[in-house]
Amino acid sequence: MPRYFFHVHDGTDWLDAEGTELPSVETAREEAIRALGGMIRDIPPAISKGEQFQLWVTDQPRGEGSKLFVLTVAAESG
């Protein structure tokens, strides 16, 4: 089963070194969306400051390897 690595940027990069075994990239995307929902529930300071909050998934630890997808949340002023 492939291993996917979930990394977060909230003003600081938090790089996953262990990863999670999941059956497919589609399952990893669904898991990332659920995780991101939980992370932004408490309104991270980066979003409050107008900065982007990102979660990205790679096929290698510590942010290396291929970037499979990126989820980005930002609160921009109009």
WONOR-V120210 format. One record per pair of residues at least 12 apart in sequence whose C-alpha atoms are under 10 Angstrom apart, sorted by sequence separation. I is the first residue (numbers start at 0). J is the second residue. D is the distance in Angstrom with one decimal. If there is no record, write none. Layout:
<<I/J/D> <I/J/D>>
This chain:
<<3/15/9.2> <4/16/7.1> <5/17/9.1> <6/18/9.4> <55/67/7.5> <56/68/5.7> <57/69/9.3> <4/17/7.0> <5/18/6.7> <39/52/8.4> <55/68/5.8> <56/69/6.6> <3/17/8.7> <4/18/4.2> <5/19/8.1> <38/52/9.6> <54/68/8.6> <55/69/4.2> <56/70/8.9> <2/17/8.7> <3/18/5.2> <4/19/6.4> <54/69/5.9> <55/70/6.1> <2/18/5.8> <3/19/5.3> <4/20/8.9> <38/54/9.7> <53/69/6.9> <54/70/5.2> <55/71/8.5> <1/18/9.6> <2/19/5.2> <3/20/6.2> <35/52/9.2> <53/70/5.6> <54/71/6.6> <1/19/8.2> <2/20/4.2> <3/21/7.0> <35/53/8.4> <52/70/8.3> <53/71/4.5> <54/72/8.9> <0/19/9.7> <1/20/5.6> <2/21/6.2> <3/22/9.7> <35/54/6.9> <51/70/10.0> <52/71/5.7> <53/72/6.4> <0/20/6.0> <1/21/6.0> <2/22/8.5> <3/23/9.0> <34/54/8.9> <35/55/10.0> <51/71/6.5> <52/72/5.2> <53/73/8.7> <0/21/6.3> <1/22/6.4> <2/23/9.1> <3/24/8.0> <51/72/5.7> <52/73/6.3> <0/22/5.7> <1/23/7.1> <2/24/9.5> <5/27/8.9> <32/54/8.8> <50/72/8.6> <51/73/4.7> <52/74/9.4> <0/23/8.1> <1/24/8.6> <3/26/10.0> <4/27/9.1> <5/28/10.0> <31/54/7.3> <49/72/9.7> <50/73/6.1> <51/74/7.7> <3/27/6.9> <31/55/8.1> <49/73/6.3> <50/74/7.4> <51/75/9.1> <2/27/9.2> <3/28/9.8> <5/30/9.6> <6/31/9.7> <31/56/7.9> <48/73/9.3> <49/74/5.4> <50/75/8.2> <1/27/9.9> <5/31/7.4> <46/72/7.4> <47/73/8.7> <48/74/8.2> <49/75/5.8> <28/55/9.4> <45/72/9.8> <46/73/5.7> <47/74/7.2> <48/75/9.2> <49/76/7.8> <7/35/9.1> <28/56/8.2> <45/73/8.5> <46/74/5.9> <47/75/9.5> <5/34/9.5> <27/56/8.0> <45/74/9.4> <46/75/8.8> <27/57/10.0> <7/38/9.7> <24/56/9.3> <10/43/9.4> <24/57/9.9> <39/72/8.5> <9/43/7.2> <10/44/8.3> <11/45/9.2> <24/58/9.6> <9/44/7.7> <10/45/5.8> <35/70/7.9> <9/45/5.5> <10/46/9.2> <35/71/9.1> <36/72/10.0> <8/45/9.0> <9/46/7.9> <31/68/9.5> <35/72/8.9> <10/48/9.9> <18/56/9.4> <31/69/9.1> <32/70/7.6> <18/57/9.1> <28/67/8.9> <31/70/8.0> <10/50/7.6> <14/54/10.0> <18/58/8.7> <27/67/9.4> <28/68/7.7> <9/50/8.1> <10/51/8.0> <11/52/9.6> <12/53/9.2> <13/54/9.4> <14/55/9.6> <15/56/9.2> <18/59/8.2> <27/68/9.6> <28/69/9.1> <9/51/7.1> <10/52/7.5> <12/54/9.6> <14/56/9.9> <15/57/9.4> <17/59/9.3> <18/60/6.8> <28/70/9.1> <8/51/8.0> <9/52/4.9> <10/53/9.3> <16/59/8.3> <17/60/6.7> <18/61/9.3> <24/67/7.8> <8/52/5.7> <9/53/6.7> <15/59/9.0> <16/60/4.6> <17/61/8.6> <24/68/9.2> <7/52/7.5> <8/53/5.0> <9/54/8.8> <15/60/5.9> <16/61/5.2> <7/53/5.6> <8/54/6.4> <14/60/7.5> <15/61/5.4> <16/62/8.4> <6/53/8.1> <7/54/4.5> <8/55/8.5> <14/61/4.8> <15/62/7.2> <16/63/9.9> <6/54/5.5> <7/55/6.5> <13/61/8.5> <14/62/5.9> <15/63/10.0> <5/54/6.8> <6/55/5.3> <7/56/8.9> <12/61/9.8> <13/62/9.0> <14/63/9.4> <5/55/5.9> <6/56/6.2> <12/62/9.3> <4/55/8.2> <5/56/4.7> <6/57/8.0> <4/56/5.4> <5/57/6.9> <3/56/6.5> <4/57/5.3> <5/58/9.2> <3/57/6.1> <4/58/6.1> <5/59/9.7> <6/60/9.0> <2/57/9.0> <3/58/5.3> <4/59/6.4> <5/60/8.7> <6/61/7.8> <7/62/9.6> <2/58/6.7> <3/59/7.2> <4/60/5.9> <5/61/9.0> <6/62/6.7> <1/58/8.2> <2/59/8.0> <3/60/8.2> <4/61/7.7> <5/62/8.3> <2/60/9.3> <4/62/7.6> <4/63/9.3> <4/64/9.8> <4/66/9.6> <7/69/9.7> <4/67/9.7> <6/69/9.5> <7/70/9.5> <8/71/9.4> <9/72/10.0> <3/67/9.1> <5/69/9.8> <7/71/9.9>>
